[in-house]
Amino acid sequence: MLLLISFTNCKDYNPKKFESVKWKNASPREKGLMASDLVESKILIGKSKTEILELIGKPKDSSNINFHYLIEFGYMAPFHLDITFDKENNKAINAILLD
């Protein structure tokens, strides 16, 4: 039964190209479809906090060195897009997906 539920949740995963306008208005699930492209393209690396806010909007949670965005891939547990900033120049140095 669990295998069937997992398969049902995963079968609709169809990655999409990241688009800023769509991301800002997207559900966590829709963001999940664009998240891999966003991370793999490294579009966030080197950007300031202000530039990232303009590009993907306000994070769910943040600190002085991290932004966290809630996303979903259609699995049981949600994921986060985690962006880490350099302490000295406040530029993004890493963007990863965490479960």
N, C-alpha and C positions, 0 to 999 in steps of 0.2 A: 504494500500500500504506500509506504513512504517513498519508494522508488518511483511509483506512478506520479505522486504529487511533485517530486523533484523534476521529473521529466516534463510534466505539464507546465511547471513554472519556467523552465529553461528553454522550451522549444520556440518561444517567440523572441528570443534574443537575436536582434538584427542590428549590429552596430551602425551608428550614423556618424557623419562628419560633423564636427563641432561647428555650431553657428551661435554667435553671441546673443542675437536677438531671440532666437528660439530657446536658448538655455535660460535666459532670465525669466521667461514665462512658462517654463516647463515644470512638470511634476517631477518628483524624485526618480520615478521610473524612466521618464523621457530623458532626464539628465544622465541616467545610467547608460543609455544607448549612445550618448555622445562622450562619455567620460574617458573611454580608452583612447579615442582620437585626441582629446584635449591633453591627456598626459603624454602620449607617445609623440605628439607633434612638438612638445616642449614649448608651446606658445606662451606659457606663463613664466617660464624661466627668464630672469633678468628684469621682470616688470616690477614696478613699485606697488605698494598696497592700493594706492589710488587708481592706478591703471587696471589692477585686477578687479577692483570694485566696479569700475566702469565696464569691464569685459564680461564678468560673470555674476555681478551683483553681490549683495550682502551675504556673508557666511552665516551658517546656523550658530556657530560658536567661534570665538577668536581669542587670541592672547597677543602679547607683544611680538611673538615670533611665529605664530601659526594662525591660519584660517582653516576652518573645518566646514565642509559642505556635505549635507546628507544627500545620498544618491541611492538608487536601487537598481539591481540587475534582474529582478524578478525572482530572486531566491528568497528563502525564508528570512534571512537576516539582512538588515540594511548595511550599506557600505558608506564610507566617508571619502571624500576627496580632501586630502590633507596637503596644504601648501605651507612650506617652511620658508621663513625670511632670514636673511643675514642680519645680525644684530647691528652692525655698523652702518650699512647703507640702506637697510629696509627694502632690499630687492629680493624677489623670490629666487631661492636656490634649489628648491626641490618641490615636486608635485607628485604625489603617489596616491594610490587607492588602497584603503584599509578596510578590513572587515571588523 
